[in-house]
Amino acid sequence: MSEVFHDVGGSLGGGFIADTAARAPGPDPERRSYASYASFKDPDGNGWLLQELTERLPGRV
């Protein structure tokens, strides 16, 4: 299964929210950094979660 979603709770940089009720399909409409995610499973069944960064938070390299 492959899914692209964003956090409708607006927790910019607040971390991943596992609750599927807080997810909306597609990338973040405002394209905020840390707000869009994609998830998928590889052929071995491992789950992966990617987070889009368009601009790093202050102090991050």
PDB file as gemmi writes it, atoms N, CA and C in Angstrom:
CRYST1    1.000    1.000    1.000  90.00  90.00  90.00 P 1                      
ATOM      1  N   MET A   1       0.838  -1.181   0.000  1.00  0.00           N  
ATOM      2  CA  MET A   1       0.000   0.000   0.000  1.00  0.00           C  
ATOM      3  C   MET A   1       0.877   1.236   0.000  1.00  0.00           C  
ATOM      4  N   SER A   2       0.527   2.203  -0.807  1.00  0.00           N  
ATOM      5  CA  SER A   2       1.259   3.449  -0.883  1.00  0.00           C  
ATOM      6  C   SER A   2       0.281   4.582  -0.605  1.00  0.00           C  
ATOM      7  N   GLU A   3       0.715   5.569   0.184  1.00  0.00           N  
ATOM      8  CA  GLU A   3      -0.190   6.639   0.586  1.00  0.00           C  
ATOM      9  C   GLU A   3       0.585   7.942   0.706  1.00  0.00           C  
ATOM     10  N   VAL A   4       0.048   9.017   0.158  1.00  0.00           N  
ATOM     11  CA  VAL A   4       0.591  10.362   0.356  1.00  0.00           C  
ATOM     12  C   VAL A   4      -0.463  11.134   1.135  1.00  0.00           C  
ATOM     13  N   PHE A   5      -0.063  11.784   2.225  1.00  0.00           N  
ATOM     14  CA  PHE A   5      -1.033  12.469   3.070  1.00  0.00           C  
ATOM     15  C   PHE A   5      -0.389  13.639   3.793  1.00  0.00           C  
ATOM     16  N   HIS A   6      -1.225  14.486   4.384  1.00  0.00           N  
ATOM     17  CA  HIS A   6      -0.732  15.575   5.224  1.00  0.00           C  
ATOM     18  C   HIS A   6      -1.524  15.599   6.524  1.00  0.00           C  
ATOM     19  N   ASP A   7      -0.949  16.292   7.501  1.00  0.00           N  
ATOM     20  CA  ASP A   7      -1.507  16.382   8.843  1.00  0.00           C  
ATOM     21  C   ASP A   7      -2.508  17.526   8.883  1.00  0.00           C  
ATOM     22  N   VAL A   8      -3.795  17.218   8.994  1.00  0.00           N  
ATOM     23  CA  VAL A   8      -4.807  18.272   9.028  1.00  0.00           C  
ATOM     24  C   VAL A   8      -4.835  18.994  10.364  1.00  0.00           C  
ATOM     25  N   GLY A   9      -4.133  18.455  11.369  1.00  0.00           N  
ATOM     26  CA  GLY A   9      -4.065  19.115  12.673  1.00  0.00           C  
ATOM     27  C   GLY A   9      -3.117  20.294  12.688  1.00  0.00           C  
ATOM     28  N   GLY A  10      -2.293  20.431  11.645  1.00  0.00           N  
ATOM     29  CA  GLY A  10      -1.394  21.577  11.547  1.00  0.00           C  
ATOM     30  C   GLY A  10      -0.233  21.548  12.517  1.00  0.00           C  
ATOM     31  N   SER A  11       0.262  20.371  12.846  1.00  0.00           N  
ATOM     32  CA  SER A  11       1.362  20.292  13.816  1.00  0.00           C  
ATOM     33  C   SER A  11       2.701  20.485  13.120  1.00  0.00           C  
ATOM     34  N   LEU A  12       2.884  21.599  12.456  1.00  0.00           N  
ATOM     35  CA  LEU A  12       4.103  21.895  11.714  1.00  0.00           C  
ATOM     36  C   LEU A  12       5.334  21.558  12.543  1.00  0.00           C  
ATOM     37  N   GLY A  13       6.083  20.573  12.086  1.00  0.00           N  
ATOM     38  CA  GLY A  13       7.295  20.171  12.797  1.00  0.00           C  
ATOM     39  C   GLY A  13       7.023  19.438  14.098  1.00  0.00           C  
ATOM     40  N   GLY A  14       5.757  19.166  14.374  1.00  0.00           N  
ATOM     41  CA  GLY A  14       5.404  18.545  15.641  1.00  0.00           C  
ATOM     42  C   GLY A  14       5.549  17.038  15.659  1.00  0.00           C  
ATOM     43  N   GLY A  15       5.933  16.451  14.541  1.00  0.00           N  
ATOM     44  CA  GLY A  15       6.112  15.017  14.484  1.00  0.00           C  
ATOM     45  C   GLY A  15       4.943  14.312  13.841  1.00  0.00           C  
ATOM     46  N   PHE A  16       5.128  13.058  13.594  1.00  0.00           N  
ATOM     47  CA  PHE A  16       4.145  12.232  12.912  1.00  0.00           C  
ATOM     48  C   PHE A  16       2.965  11.940  13.821  1.00  0.00           C  
ATOM     49  N   ILE A  17       1.773  12.065  13.295  1.00  0.00           N  
ATOM     50  CA  ILE A  17       0.559  11.715  14.034  1.00  0.00           C  
ATOM     51  C   ILE A  17       0.038  10.407  13.460  1.00  0.00           C  
ATOM     52  N   ALA A  18       0.021   9.375  14.281  1.00  0.00           N  
ATOM     53  CA  ALA A  18      -0.365   8.045  13.805  1.00  0.00           C  
ATOM     54  C   ALA A  18      -1.862   7.911  13.566  1.00  0.00           C  
ATOM     55  N   ASP A  19      -2.670   8.733  14.201  1.00  0.00           N  
ATOM     56  CA  ASP A  19      -4.119   8.643  14.080  1.00  0.00           C  
ATOM     57  C   ASP A  19      -4.557   8.953  12.650  1.00  0.00           C  
ATOM     58  N   THR A  20      -5.164   7.987  11.992  1.00  0.00           N  
ATOM     59  CA  THR A  20      -5.568   8.189  10.594  1.00  0.00           C  
ATOM     60  C   THR A  20      -6.657   9.249  10.461  1.00  0.00           C  
ATOM     61  N   ALA A  21      -7.370   9.577  11.530  1.00  0.00           N  
ATOM     62  CA  ALA A  21      -8.394  10.622  11.467  1.00  0.00           C  
ATOM     63  C   ALA A  21      -7.761  12.002  11.258  1.00  0.00           C  
ATOM     64  N   ALA A  22      -6.483  12.156  11.593  1.00  0.00           N  
ATOM     65  CA  ALA A  22      -5.791  13.441  11.443  1.00  0.00           C  
ATOM     66  C   ALA A  22      -5.084  13.550  10.097  1.00  0.00           C  
ATOM     67  N   ARG A  23      -5.314  12.593   9.197  1.00  0.00           N  
ATOM     68  CA  ARG A  23      -4.674  12.597   7.891  1.00  0.00           C  
ATOM     69  C   ARG A  23      -5.661  13.026   6.810  1.00  0.00           C  
ATOM     70  N   ALA A  24      -5.140  13.727   5.816  1.00  0.00           N  
ATOM     71  CA  ALA A  24      -5.925  14.073   4.630  1.00  0.00           C  
ATOM     72  C   ALA A  24      -5.106  13.645   3.421  1.00  0.00           C  
ATOM     73  N   PRO A  25      -5.764  13.194   2.356  1.00  0.00           N  
ATOM     74  CA  PRO A  25      -5.021  12.726   1.187  1.00  0.00           C  
ATOM     75  C   PRO A  25      -4.258  13.861   0.505  1.00  0.00           C  
ATOM     76  N   GLY A  26      -3.145  13.485  -0.110  1.00  0.00           N  
ATOM     77  CA  GLY A  26      -2.341  14.433  -0.883  1.00  0.00           C  
ATOM     78  C   GLY A  26      -1.353  15.205  -0.033  1.00  0.00           C  
ATOM     79  N   PRO A  27      -0.483  15.978  -0.690  1.00  0.00           N  
ATOM     80  CA  PRO A  27       0.500  16.782   0.047  1.00  0.00           C  
ATOM     81  C   PRO A  27      -0.181  17.957   0.744  1.00  0.00           C  
ATOM     82  N   ASP A  28       0.513  18.558   1.690  1.00  0.00           N  
ATOM     83  CA  ASP A  28       0.006  19.722   2.404  1.00  0.00           C  
ATOM     84  C   ASP A  28      -0.332  20.825   1.401  1.00  0.00           C  
ATOM     85  N   PRO A  29      -1.546  21.368   1.415  1.00  0.00           N  
ATOM     86  CA  PRO A  29      -1.930  22.383   0.432  1.00  0.00           C  
ATOM     87  C   PRO A  29      -1.046  23.633   0.451  1.00  0.00           C  
ATOM     88  N   GLU A  30      -0.503  23.967   1.612  1.00  0.00           N  
ATOM     89  CA  GLU A  30       0.359  25.145   1.732  1.00  0.00           C  
ATOM     90  C   GLU A  30       1.830  24.798   1.505  1.00  0.00           C  
ATOM     91  N   ARG A  31       2.100  23.524   1.253  1.00  0.00           N  
ATOM     92  CA  ARG A  31       3.464  23.012   1.017  1.00  0.00           C  
ATOM     93  C   ARG A  31       4.418  23.384   2.152  1.00  0.00           C  
ATOM     94  N   ARG A  32       3.893  23.381   3.390  1.00  0.00           N  
ATOM     95  CA  ARG A  32       4.730  23.670   4.559  1.00  0.00           C  
ATOM     96  C   ARG A  32       5.732  22.551   4.754  1.00  0.00           C  
ATOM     97  N   SER A  33       6.913  22.933   5.171  1.00  0.00           N  
ATOM     98  CA  SER A  33       7.939  21.942   5.454  1.00  0.00           C  
ATOM     99  C   SER A  33       7.511  21.092   6.644  1.00  0.00           C  
ATOM    100  N   TYR A  34       7.858  19.830   6.626  1.00  0.00           N  
ATOM    101  CA  TYR A  34       7.556  18.860   7.676  1.00  0.00           C  
ATOM    102  C   TYR A  34       6.073  18.486   7.755  1.00  0.00           C  
ATOM    103  N   ALA A  35       5.227  18.905   6.814  1.00  0.00           N  
ATOM    104  CA  ALA A  35       3.787  18.670   6.942  1.00  0.00           C  
ATOM    105  C   ALA A  35       3.248  17.602   5.991  1.00  0.00           C  
ATOM    106  N   SER A  36       4.024  17.194   4.977  1.00  0.00           N  
ATOM    107  CA  SER A  36       3.557  16.174   4.031  1.00  0.00           C  
ATOM    108  C   SER A  36       4.316  14.873   4.249  1.00  0.00           C  
ATOM    109  N   TYR A  37       3.614  13.764   4.078  1.00  0.00           N  
ATOM    110  CA  TYR A  37       4.184  12.450   4.316  1.00  0.00           C  
ATOM    111  C   TYR A  37       3.830  11.507   3.181  1.00  0.00           C  
ATOM    112  N   ALA A  38       4.621  10.462   3.039  1.00  0.00           N  
ATOM    113  CA  ALA A  38       4.298   9.351   2.142  1.00  0.00           C  
ATOM    114  C   ALA A  38       4.668   8.075   2.881  1.00  0.00           C  
ATOM    115  N   SER A  39       3.854   7.063   2.737  1.00  0.00           N  
ATOM    116  CA  SER A  39       4.153   5.785   3.382  1.00  0.00           C  
ATOM    117  C   SER A  39       3.984   4.665   2.373  1.00  0.00           C  
ATOM    118  N   PHE A  40       4.754   3.598   2.570  1.00  0.00           N  
ATOM    119  CA  PHE A  40       4.653   2.423   1.700  1.00  0.00           C  
ATOM    120  C   PHE A  40       5.286   1.234   2.389  1.00  0.00           C  
ATOM    121  N   LYS A  41       5.041   0.051   1.863  1.00  0.00           N  
ATOM    122  CA  LYS A  41       5.676  -1.179   2.341  1.00  0.00           C  
ATOM    123  C   LYS A  41       6.550  -1.722   1.228  1.00  0.00           C  
ATOM    124  N   ASP A  42       7.756  -2.145   1.578  1.00  0.00           N  
ATOM    125  CA  ASP A  42       8.652  -2.731   0.582  1.00  0.00           C  
ATOM    126  C   ASP A  42       8.291  -4.206   0.375  1.00  0.00           C  
ATOM    127  N   PRO A  43       8.916  -4.871  -0.597  1.00  0.00           N  
ATOM    128  CA  PRO A  43       8.564  -6.273  -0.883  1.00  0.00           C  
ATOM    129  C   PRO A  43       8.741  -7.225   0.307  1.00  0.00           C  
ATOM    130  N   ASP A  44       9.592  -6.864   1.263  1.00  0.00           N  
ATOM    131  CA  ASP A  44       9.781  -7.706   2.444  1.00  0.00           C  
ATOM    132  C   ASP A  44       8.745  -7.433   3.525  1.00  0.00           C  
ATOM    133  N   GLY A  45       7.857  -6.459   3.299  1.00  0.00           N  
ATOM    134  CA  GLY A  45       6.824  -6.145   4.272  1.00  0.00           C  
ATOM    135  C   GLY A  45       7.201  -5.065   5.266  1.00  0.00           C  
ATOM    136  N   ASN A  46       8.390  -4.460   5.115  1.00  0.00           N  
ATOM    137  CA  ASN A  46       8.800  -3.386   6.019  1.00  0.00           C  
ATOM    138  C   ASN A  46       8.035  -2.114   5.679  1.00  0.00           C  
ATOM    139  N   GLY A  47       7.523  -1.437   6.703  1.00  0.00           N  
ATOM    140  CA  GLY A  47       6.815  -0.178   6.493  1.00  0.00           C  
ATOM    141  C   GLY A  47       7.781   0.992   6.492  1.00  0.00           C  
ATOM    142  N   TRP A  48       7.596   1.924   5.576  1.00  0.00           N  
ATOM    143  CA  TRP A  48       8.436   3.113   5.458  1.00  0.00           C  
ATOM    144  C   TRP A  48       7.550   4.349   5.545  1.00  0.00           C  
ATOM    145  N   LEU A  49       8.076   5.404   6.185  1.00  0.00           N  
ATOM    146  CA  LEU A  49       7.385   6.684   6.273  1.00  0.00           C  
ATOM    147  C   LEU A  49       8.380   7.763   5.870  1.00  0.00           C  
ATOM    148  N   LEU A  50       8.039   8.533   4.857  1.00  0.00           N  
ATOM    149  CA  LEU A  50       8.881   9.632   4.389  1.00  0.00           C  
ATOM    150  C   LEU A  50       8.206  10.941   4.753  1.00  0.00           C  
ATOM    151  N   GLN A  51       9.014  11.931   5.121  1.00  0.00           N  
ATOM    152  CA  GLN A  51       8.488  13.248   5.458  1.00  0.00           C  
ATOM    153  C   GLN A  51       9.131  14.275   4.540  1.00  0.00           C  
ATOM    154  N   GLU A  52       8.326  15.155   3.935  1.00  0.00           N  
ATOM    155  CA  GLU A  52       8.854  16.166   3.024  1.00  0.00           C  
ATOM    156  C   GLU A  52       9.374  17.374   3.803  1.00  0.00           C  
ATOM    157  N   LEU A  53      10.618  17.745   3.507  1.00  0.00           N  
ATOM    158  CA  LEU A  53      11.230  18.943   4.081  1.00  0.00           C  
ATOM    159  C   LEU A  53      11.505  19.911   2.944  1.00  0.00           C  
ATOM    160  N   THR A  54      10.846  21.059   2.970  1.00  0.00           N  
ATOM    161  CA  THR A  54      11.097  22.069   1.955  1.00  0.00           C  
ATOM    162  C   THR A  54      12.010  23.160   2.514  1.00  0.00           C  
ATOM    163  N   GLU A  55      12.044  23.281   3.827  1.00  0.00           N  
ATOM    164  CA  GLU A  55      12.918  24.233   4.506  1.00  0.00           C  
ATOM    165  C   GLU A  55      13.205  23.685   5.892  1.00  0.00           C  
ATOM    166  N   ARG A  56      14.485  23.623   6.259  1.00  0.00           N  
ATOM    167  CA  ARG A  56      14.841  23.070   7.565  1.00  0.00           C  
ATOM    168  C   ARG A  56      14.477  24.030   8.694  1.00  0.00           C  
ATOM    169  N   LEU A  57      14.148  23.456   9.849  1.00  0.00           N  
ATOM    170  CA  LEU A  57      13.888  24.263  11.037  1.00  0.00           C  
ATOM    171  C   LEU A  57      15.188  24.923  11.488  1.00  0.00           C  
ATOM    172  N   PRO A  58      15.123  26.080  12.144  1.00  0.00           N  
ATOM    173  CA  PRO A  58      16.339  26.757  12.617  1.00  0.00           C  
ATOM    174  C   PRO A  58      17.186  25.823  13.499  1.00  0.00           C  
ATOM    175  N   GLY A  59      18.475  25.843  13.271  1.00  0.00           N  
ATOM    176  CA  GLY A  59      19.398  25.031  14.063  1.00  0.00           C  
ATOM    177  C   GLY A  59      19.610  23.636  13.535  1.00  0.00           C  
ATOM    178  N   ARG A  60      18.895  23.248  12.484  1.00  0.00           N  
ATOM    179  CA  ARG A  60      19.066  21.915  11.888  1.00  0.00           C  
ATOM    180  C   ARG A  60      20.031  22.007  10.724  1.00  0.00           C  
ATOM    181  N   VAL A  61      20.877  21.011  10.588  1.00  0.00           N  
ATOM    182  CA  VAL A  61      21.844  21.009   9.489  1.00  0.00           C  
ATOM    183  C   VAL A  61      21.344  20.155   8.355  1.00  0.00           C  
TER     184      VAL A  61                                                      
END                                                                             
